[in-house]
Amino acid sequence: MEIIRILLRPLHSWIWLDTARRGRKLLRFAEIEADGGRDLVRAAEVTPDPLLRRLFLFHARDEQRHAELFRRRGAALLKALPGSSRSGLRADWLAPGERGLDDLRIEELKDGALLAFLHLSEKSAATDFASYRDVLERDSSTRAVFEEVLRDEAYHMNYTLSQLVRVSPEHHRVLLWRTRLSRLWKGYLRLALALASVISGLILTILYFTVLVPFGYLAKRAALQEPTGWQPVATDRGSSLDRQY
């Protein structure tokens, strides 16, 4: 994992170097954290375990606080920029934030499966956030936001794993591996969707210059050969009243 972080460091440095992209990504992180907080509140409502209910509510409160931290910092970065600099590439799939509950159906999940997903999601988010923090030497305010969030992520990783072992002592490893495979599959789908978008854009660009431009030229050339104005119609057309044409 550390080798991957080192290899991706130049990519993360490029992504977070641009102030406008930094601000937009932080606002996106705020949306994900807030959505995850709402899902955790729902999980607290449906779980029959009183201890998990309390922990989920504490976790949801942390997610809402993270959302506010990201939102406040992202808005401050964008507010300091001229209007023309606030749009552009966000590169979500190259530097994702926390995945939240990934649109899972909370009511259909047992506590063990939900805890396994939460543990792996928090672990992945902590790894990503640590990488982003390390490349933000020139932005101490944004770096401080990630450091504060990382402290909570460490607690979330620990409590979800300990509770998973408690509620499913015999099958917690199976649940973790099943969740890993599911996350890998969803990650592949996200990557495939991003690549498909890039490839389709490239193909449409090629078609535009190789098909549409020559076709447009030929259409204009044919239009120039057409006579202008009203043209006489042959006398035998439309003379019969017993047929349509």
Helices and strands as residue ranges (DSSP letters): H 2-17, H 19-46, H 50-79, G 83-85, G 106-108, H 111-134, H 140-167, H 172-207, I 208-212, H 213-225
